Amino acid sequence: MKPSKFKKFIEEIIELCKKYNFSISHEDTHGAFIISDYNEKNINWFRNAFNETTNL
């Protein structure tokens, strides 16, 4: 089965995180996100993002 565009997008972002040693995490107070030092916990959180696009 061919991976969805959404899954490919997530995986490419994760590869960029690894390349630059950053990760994306969530800031609960205001709904924004944070760019932080690479952290596998943040990567796993990001990998589980909900797909609300129409471009599956």
C-alpha positions in Angstrom: 0.0 0.0 0.0 1.3 3.4 -1.0 1.9 5.8 2.0 -0.5 8.7 2.2 0.7 12.3 1.4 0.0 13.1 5.1 2.2 10.3 6.4 5.0 11.2 3.9 4.8 14.8 5.2 5.1 13.8 8.8 8.1 11.5 8.0 9.8 14.3 6.1 9.4 16.7 9.0 10.8 14.1 11.3 13.8 13.7 9.0 14.4 17.4 9.1 14.2 17.4 12.9 16.9 14.7 13.0 19.0 16.6 10.5 19.0 19.8 12.5 18.7 18.2 15.9 15.4 19.9 16.7 12.0 18.6 17.6 8.5 20.1 17.7 6.5 20.0 20.9 3.2 21.4 22.1 2.7 24.4 24.4 -0.6 23.9 26.2 -1.2 27.4 27.5 -1.8 29.1 24.2 -2.1 26.3 21.7 1.1 27.1 19.9 4.0 24.8 19.3 7.6 24.9 20.4 10.8 24.1 18.5 13.2 22.5 21.0 16.3 20.4 21.1 15.8 16.9 19.6 13.8 14.7 21.9 12.4 11.3 20.9 9.3 11.9 23.2 8.5 15.0 21.1 9.0 13.1 17.9 6.6 10.4 19.0 4.0 13.0 19.9 4.4 14.7 16.5 4.2 11.3 14.7 0.7 10.8 16.2 -0.6 14.1 14.7 -4.3 14.0 13.6 -4.9 14.3 9.9 -7.5 16.9 9.3 -6.6 17.6 5.8 -8.6 16.8 2.7 -5.4 15.6 0.9 -5.2 12.0 2.2 
